[in-house]
Amino acid sequence: MTTQRGNVYGFDRAFVWRVNSAGICTGQLDPVMPGTAPLTSHAYEINGPISAELPAPTFGRFEFVGGGAYEGSADAGLQGLEEGSMQSSQVDINLAILLAGGKLDTTTITGGPIIWSTNELNPSPHQVGLMLIRKVQSRVAATAGLVYYDTFLFPLVQMRLRGPNFSQEPGTNVGAATLSIVPQVGSRFPWGEAFGSNQDWYNNQNIWFGMRSQYPWHITAFLQDGVEDSYTLQYLPVYDTITGGRANAIYAVNGVPTAPDTDGIDNETGVVTLAAAGSAGVWDTAFHQTQYLQAS
């Protein structure tokens, strides 16, 4: 049983991915014009994470005062969310383009130089999913001291790369980059399944949700062409037996958890074999636990 109480520490990893209109992860591919299938794309890792400040909610309040006396108050509900932020020790040009669009220009000046931008004038940075992973040490008697993983998953956010500032002062991470996090309301898990009675969240919507597990998570997207019946995960999965697409992982086809072929998950090569080749243009999603090992 995964612990329900413990001490949190250690910002472990962070990932982002593009999202289509059905809420399904498309990896790093444009959800509208992804390219010619079959295509496999993985969630993009934000390297060098230092810290992340979650978006802070602002709640309204009604107050009742009459006859010169305070009579009580009531919560008026969520009124807004402040922008969150994340700091990274690395300035990642490809990440800036993934978040806000544009291209890496190696043509205007040939021979090695590259031209890039954070593309601030784009009024609509891409909708992406965001996953932040940290460690937690259990403080429940049966599992005290064991390490688990806390995953904070934002189904829909918009992000931008800011900075880094210029500095001549010595120190630690003096040129760190900042990523803004603007959360949006989501209604689906990253494989496309809608929130519902299993969660019982208000209006079957949420801004973020947490997951606690024995191992951390990763996401891979596969765009079917109706012929190819397998794809390869970026990292080896911990579990290779998935009943109905749900056991300790989610393997989904077009938003519906669907088991791969019998013995269709190879945890030594990362190859996932589908039960059928499917239909062209359909997205498959693998949301699985991993130790971030790759096939040799």
C-alpha positions in Angstrom: 0.0 0.0 0.0 1.4 3.4 -1.0 2.0 5.6 2.0 -0.5 8.4 2.7 1.8 10.4 5.0 5.5 11.3 4.9 8.2 14.0 4.6 8.7 15.5 1.2 12.1 16.3 -0.3 14.1 16.2 -3.5 12.8 17.8 -6.7 13.4 14.8 -8.8 12.2 15.5 -12.4 9.9 17.7 -14.5 8.3 17.0 -17.9 6.1 18.8 -20.3 4.1 17.7 -23.4 1.8 19.0 -26.0 -1.9 18.4 -25.7 -4.6 18.0 -28.4 -8.2 19.1 -28.2 -9.2 15.8 -26.6 -6.7 16.3 -23.8 -4.5 13.6 -25.0 -0.7 13.9 -24.8 1.0 14.2 -28.2 4.5 14.2 -26.8 6.6 16.9 -28.5 4.5 16.8 -31.7 2.2 19.5 -32.9 -1.3 18.1 -32.1 -2.8 19.6 -35.3 0.0 18.9 -37.8 2.1 16.2 -36.2 3.6 14.9 -39.4 3.3 11.6 -41.2 2.4 8.6 -39.1 3.5 6.3 -37.6 5.2 8.6 -35.1 6.4 8.1 -31.5 7.1 11.1 -29.3 7.9 11.4 -25.6 7.3 13.9 -22.9 10.1 16.5 -22.8 12.3 16.6 -19.8 13.0 20.0 -18.2 16.6 19.5 -17.3 18.3 20.9 -14.2 15.2 21.7 -12.1 16.0 23.7 -9.0 12.7 24.6 -7.5 9.0 25.1 -8.4 6.5 27.4 -6.8 2.9 26.2 -7.3 0.2 28.6 -8.5 -1.3 30.1 -5.3 -5.2 30.2 -5.2 -7.1 33.3 -4.1 -10.4 32.6 -2.4 -13.2 35.2 -1.9 -15.1 35.6 1.3 -18.4 36.9 2.5 -18.5 38.6 5.8 -21.6 39.3 7.9 -21.7 42.3 10.2 -24.8 43.7 11.7 -25.8 45.8 14.7 -22.2 46.7 15.2 -21.3 43.0 15.7 -19.4 40.5 13.6 -21.8 37.6 12.8 -19.7 35.3 10.7 -18.3 34.6 7.3 -18.5 32.2 4.4 -16.2 31.1 1.6 -17.1 32.6 -1.7 -15.0 30.1 -3.8 -11.9 30.3 -5.9 -11.5 33.9 -7.3 -8.2 33.4 -9.1 -4.8 31.7 -9.4 -1.5 33.5 -9.2 1.1 32.6 -11.8 3.4 29.8 -10.7 7.1 29.6 -11.5 9.9 27.1 -11.9 13.7 27.6 -11.8 16.1 25.6 -13.9 19.9 25.6 -13.9 19.9 25.2 -17.7 18.7 27.5 -20.4 17.0 25.2 -22.9 16.4 26.7 -26.3 14.4 23.7 -27.5 12.1 24.0 -24.5 11.5 27.6 -25.2 10.3 26.7 -28.7 8.2 23.8 -27.5 6.4 26.2 -25.1 5.9 29.3 -27.2 6.5 28.4 -30.8 9.0 29.6 -33.3 11.9 27.8 -35.0 15.6 27.3 -34.3 17.3 29.2 -37.2 20.5 27.7 -38.5 20.0 29.0 -42.0 20.2 32.8 -41.8 23.8 32.5 -40.6 25.5 29.3 -41.7 28.5 27.6 -40.2 27.4 27.0 -36.7 25.6 30.0 -35.1 22.0 29.6 -34.1 19.2 32.2 -33.8 16.4 31.8 -31.3 13.9 33.6 -29.2 11.5 33.1 -26.3 8.8 34.5 -28.7 7.1 36.8 -26.1 5.0 38.5 -28.8 3.1 35.3 -29.3 -0.2 36.0 -27.4 -1.1 32.3 -27.1 1.7 30.0 -26.1 1.0 26.4 -26.6 -1.2 24.4 -24.2 0.9 21.8 -22.5 0.7 19.3 -19.7 3.2 19.6 -16.9 4.4 16.9 -14.5 6.5 17.7 -11.4 8.0 14.8 -9.4 9.5 14.8 -5.9 10.4 12.2 -3.3 8.6 11.5 -0.1 9.8 9.4 2.9 7.0 7.5 4.5 6.0 8.1 8.1 3.3 5.4 8.2 4.3 2.6 10.6 4.1 -0.2 8.1 6.3 1.5 5.6 8.3 4.0 7.7 11.5 5.2 6.0 10.6 3.8 2.6 10.9 6.3 -0.3 7.9 6.9 -2.6 7.3 9.5 -5.4 4.9 12.4 -5.4 3.8 13.5 -8.8 2.0 16.8 -9.3 0.3 16.7 -12.7 -1.3 19.8 -14.4 -3.5 18.6 -17.3 -3.4 22.0 -19.0 -1.0 24.9 -18.5 0.7 27.6 -20.6 4.4 28.3 -19.9 7.1 30.7 -21.0 10.8 30.8 -20.5 12.1 33.9 -18.9 15.6 35.1 -18.5 18.2 34.3 -17.4 19.6 37.5 -16.1 23.2 38.6 -16.7 25.5 38.6 -13.7 29.2 38.9 -12.9 28.7 37.9 -9.3 29.9 34.4 -8.2 27.5 32.0 -6.6 25.3 29.0 -7.3 23.1 29.1 -10.4 23.6 32.8 -11.0 22.3 32.3 -14.6 19.3 30.2 -13.7 16.3 30.3 -16.1 12.7 30.9 -14.9 9.7 29.3 -16.3 6.3 30.9 -15.8 3.3 28.5 -15.1 -0.2 29.7 -16.0 -2.6 27.0 -15.0 -5.9 26.3 -16.7 -8.9 24.2 -15.9 -8.6 20.6 -17.1 -11.1 17.8 -17.3 -9.0 14.8 -18.5 -6.0 12.7 -17.6 -3.1 13.0 -20.1 -4.2 9.8 -21.9 -7.6 11.4 -22.6 -9.9 9.8 -20.1 -12.3 12.2 -18.5 -12.4 12.8 -14.7 -15.4 11.3 -13.0 -16.9 9.6 -10.0 -13.6 7.8 -9.1 -12.2 11.3 -8.2 -15.4 13.2 -7.3 -13.8 16.5 -8.1 -16.0 19.6 -8.4 -17.7 19.6 -11.8 -15.3 16.8 -12.8 -12.6 19.4 -13.4 -9.4 20.3 -11.7 -6.3 22.5 -12.0 -3.8 19.9 -10.8 -3.8 16.6 -9.0 -1.3 14.5 -7.1 -0.2 10.9 -7.4 1.9 8.9 -5.0 3.6 5.8 -6.2 6.5 3.5 -5.7 8.2 4.6 -8.8 8.1 7.9 -10.8 6.2 8.3 -14.1 6.8 8.9 -17.8 4.6 9.5 -20.8 5.0 8.4 -24.5 2.6 9.2 -27.3 2.2 7.1 -30.5 0.3 8.2 -33.6 -1.1 5.2 -35.5 -1.0 4.8 -39.2 -3.2 1.7 -39.3 -0.3 -0.6 -40.2 2.4 -0.4 -37.6 1.5 -2.3 -34.4 4.3 -1.4 -32.0 6.2 1.5 -30.6 9.1 2.0 -28.2 9.1 3.8 -24.9 11.8 6.2 -24.0 12.4 4.5 -20.6 12.0 0.9 -19.6 8.7 0.2 -17.8 8.8 -1.3 -14.4 5.7 -3.4 -15.0 5.1 -5.6 -18.0 1.7 -7.1 -17.2 -1.2 -4.6 -17.8 -4.7 -6.0 -17.4 -7.3 -4.0 -19.2 -4.7 -1.2 -19.7 -4.8 -0.1 -16.1 -2.6 -2.2 -13.7 0.2 0.0 -12.2 0.2 1.9 -15.5 -2.2 3.2 -18.2 -2.0 2.1 -21.8 -4.7 3.9 -23.8 -6.0 4.0 -27.3 -7.8 7.2 -28.3 -8.4 8.0 -24.6 -9.7 4.6 -23.6 -7.5 2.3 -21.4 -6.8 -0.7 -23.6 -4.5 -3.6 -22.8 -1.6 -4.2 -25.3 -1.2 -7.6 -27.0 -0.6 -10.6 -24.7 2.9 -10.2 -23.4 3.0 -7.0 -25.4 5.1 -5.0 -23.0 8.8 -5.8 -23.0 10.5 -4.3 -19.9 13.9 -5.1 -21.3 13.6 -3.3 -24.7 10.7 -0.9 -24.0 8.8 -2.2 -27.0 5.0 -2.1 -26.7 3.1 -4.3 -29.1 -0.6 -3.4 -29.7 -3.4 -5.8 -29.7 -4.2 -4.5 -33.2 -2.7 -2.0 -35.6 -5.7 0.3 -35.2 -6.6 3.2 -37.4 -4.7 6.0 -39.0 -4.6 9.2 -37.0 -5.5 7.7 -33.6 -3.3 8.5 -30.6 -2.0 5.8 -28.2 -0.6 6.8 -24.8 1.7 5.0 -22.4 1.6 6.5 -18.9 3.9 4.2 -17.0 6.1 3.9 -13.9 9.9 3.7 -14.6 13.3 3.9 -13.1 14.5 6.0 -16.0 16.6 3.2 -17.4 17.0 2.9 -21.2 17.5 -0.3 -23.2 21.2 -1.0 -23.8 
